[in-house]
Structure formats: structure tokens, C-alpha cells
């Protein structure tokens, strides 16, 4: 019978204050916004030079004889 009483005591949670709940909610919102901003800025870097496929296309254009 003692184990039954112990389970009931564990199930009862202490009530938190409104200020504590709002503080935790605000902190969670700030963490979420910071995470989203960092994720948005973590994309691949832009290449400073054209890719090899772009170079091949440019070479083909330059090598083509002028049209009359």
C-alpha cells in the first residue's frame, strides 16, 4: 500500500507562478528566433569565380565562328 501513496505524491506537481511561465515562454521564443536566424544565414557561400560548367559554356561561345 505504501507504493500507491508514493505514486500519488509524485503525480502532484507544484504550481509555478505566472511570471515564471511568461519568463520561460519568452526565453523559448528568443531561442527559437535566434536559431531560425542562424539557420537562415548558414546557407552555402556564393562562389567568387564561375563554376567549371559556366566556363565551358563561355569557351564554346568564344570559339564559335562569327555568323554572317
C-alpha positions as CSV (number, residue, x, y, z in Angstrom):
1,X,0.0,0.0,0.0
2,X,2.9,2.4,0.6
3,X,3.8,2.3,-3.1
4,X,0.4,3.6,-4.1
5,X,0.7,6.6,-1.9
6,X,4.2,7.3,-3.3
7,X,2.9,7.3,-6.9
8,X,0.2,9.9,-5.9
9,X,2.8,12.2,-4.4
10,X,4.9,12.1,-7.5
11,X,2.0,12.9,-9.7
12,X,1.2,16.1,-7.9
13,X,3.1,19.0,-9.5
14,X,3.9,22.2,-7.8
15,X,2.2,25.2,-9.4
16,X,4.5,27.8,-11.0
17,X,3.9,31.5,-10.9
18,X,2.6,33.4,-13.9
19,X,5.8,35.4,-14.1
20,X,8.0,32.2,-14.2
21,X,5.8,30.8,-17.0
22,X,6.0,34.0,-19.0
23,X,9.7,34.2,-18.5
24,X,10.2,30.7,-19.7
25,X,8.0,31.3,-22.7
26,X,9.8,34.5,-23.6
27,X,13.2,32.8,-23.3
28,X,12.0,29.9,-25.5
29,X,10.8,32.4,-28.1
30,X,14.1,34.2,-28.1
31,X,16.0,30.9,-28.5
32,X,13.7,30.0,-31.4
33,X,14.2,33.3,-33.2
34,X,18.0,33.1,-32.8
35,X,18.0,29.6,-34.1
36,X,16.0,30.5,-37.2
37,X,18.2,33.5,-38.0
38,X,21.4,31.4,-37.6
39,X,19.9,28.6,-39.8
40,X,18.9,31.2,-42.5
41,X,22.4,32.5,-42.6
42,X,24.0,29.1,-42.7
43,X,23.4,28.5,-46.4
44,X,26.2,27.8,-48.9
45,X,28.6,30.5,-49.7
46,X,28.5,32.1,-53.1
47,X,31.5,31.2,-55.3
48,X,33.7,34.1,-56.3
49,X,34.6,32.5,-59.7
50,X,32.2,30.9,-62.2
51,X,31.7,27.2,-62.0
52,X,33.5,24.9,-64.4
53,X,30.3,24.3,-66.4
54,X,29.9,28.1,-66.8
55,X,33.5,28.4,-68.1
56,X,32.9,25.6,-70.6
57,X,29.8,27.5,-72.0
58,X,31.8,30.7,-72.2
59,X,34.6,28.9,-74.1
60,X,32.2,27.4,-76.6
61,X,30.7,30.9,-77.3
62,X,34.1,32.4,-77.8
63,X,35.3,29.5,-80.1
64,X,32.2,29.6,-82.3
65,X,32.9,31.3,-85.7
66,X,31.1,34.6,-86.2
67,X,27.8,34.2,-88.1
68,X,27.5,36.1,-91.4
